[in-house]
Structure formats: structure tokens, C-alpha cells
């Protein structure tokens, strides 16, 4: 059976920054995330990290857009 995962980084150069961000968010939430295997964590713990990451990224983008520094305004 082959592995068909769509879980990949859209911009490979951003992988390191996303990993650092993930650990920062996990620390803020008190989730004991480690580098490597995290099968000891619950789905709720892992989901809270991913969900909060998305929330923070959306808030940051909204803040940038409201200040006129969104993606389209740099051109």
C-alpha cells in the first residue's frame, strides 16, 4: 500500500519557520510537543496546536490587510 498524503508544505523554504511556530504555539498552550514521535498526545492536544496556529495566522493576515500591507498592496 502506497502512502498518498496531501500534507505537504506549499513553500518548502517555510518548513523551518512553521516548525518553530508549531513549538511556540504548543508551548503557549501547555502541550508537551517533542521533536519526533508525539503519539502519546491526544487528538485534542494535537488539534488544539494546529487550530491555534491557523487562528494566529489568520489574525496576523487580517492585521496586515487592515494596515494596507496585504499581499496585493506591495506591487
ChimeraX attribute file (.defattr): number of C-alpha atoms within 10 A of each C-alpha:
attribute: neighborCount
match mode: 1-to-1
recipient: residues
	/A:1	3
	/A:2	4
	/A:3	5
	/A:4	6
	/A:5	6
	/A:6	6
	/A:7	6
	/A:8	8
	/A:9	10
	/A:10	8
	/A:11	7
	/A:12	9
	/A:13	9
	/A:14	10
	/A:15	13
	/A:16	10
	/A:17	9
	/A:18	14
	/A:19	12
	/A:20	11
	/A:21	14
	/A:22	17
	/A:23	17
	/A:24	15
	/A:25	20
	/A:26	21
	/A:27	13
	/A:28	11
	/A:29	13
	/A:30	11
	/A:31	16
	/A:32	13
	/A:33	20
	/A:34	10
	/A:35	7
	/A:36	6
	/A:37	8
	/A:38	11
	/A:39	9
	/A:40	8
	/A:41	14
	/A:42	11
	/A:43	9
	/A:44	9
	/A:45	16
	/A:46	16
	/A:47	12
	/A:48	16
	/A:49	23
	/A:50	14
	/A:51	13
	/A:52	16
	/A:53	18
	/A:54	12
	/A:55	11
	/A:56	12
	/A:57	12
	/A:58	12
	/A:59	12
	/A:60	12
	/A:61	14
	/A:62	14
	/A:63	13
	/A:64	13
	/A:65	14
	/A:66	10
	/A:67	9
	/A:68	12
	/A:69	13
	/A:70	13
	/A:71	10
	/A:72	8
	/A:73	8
	/A:74	7
	/A:75	4
